[in-house]
Amino acid sequence: MPHPKRKISKSRRDKRRTHYKAEAPTLTTCQTTGAIHLPHRAYTVDGNVYYNGKVLIEKAAVA
């Protein structure tokens, strides 16, 4: 198995890891409902499931 020939210092190791960052997700606002959601994903508003501004699944009416 390969072994490092020299110890990698903490500063060198951390410099390499600077590019791995958490990014805030891109959010969009629905024109129909005004809900904020991830783009190209279905989302719920008041129990109804929407996609692309249209109702996919309506909430069942409780009798």
N, C-alpha and C positions, 0 to 999 in steps of 0.2 A: 504494500500500500504506500502511496506517496505521502511524504511528510514535508512540512515546510522547512526550508534550510535555515531561514532566519525568522525571528519573532516579528510579527506584524504589530507595530505600535498602535496604541489606542487611537491616536490622532489620525494615523493613516487609515485605519479601519473605519473610523467615523467619517472621514472625508469621502470614502467610497459609498457610504450609506446615505449621504445627504440627498441623493436624488429620489429616494423612496419616501414620498410624502403622501399624506392623506389629502384627497381633493374633495371639495364640496360638490355634491351632485348637481347636475344641471336640471333645473326645474322649469316647468312651463305652467301657464295659467289657462284653464279651459274657457273658451269664449261663451259656452252655453251655461255652465254652472258657476264659473268663477273659482273653481277649486284649483289648488296648486298640486301638481303631480309630476311624476317622472315622465318624460316624453316616450311615446311608443309603448305605453303600458296601460293596462286597464286600471281603473280606480273607482272607489266607492264614494257616493254622496248620499246620505240619508238612506242607506240600505240598498240603493240601486247601483248597479255596476255600469260604468260608462267606459267607452273607448272612442277616441276621435270625436268627442262631443255628442255621441249618440248612445242611447240606452241599449245595453246588451241584455241585461237581466234585470227585470223589475222586481222590487220587493213584493213578496206575497202579502196580500191583505189579510190581516188577522180578523177573523170573524167573531 
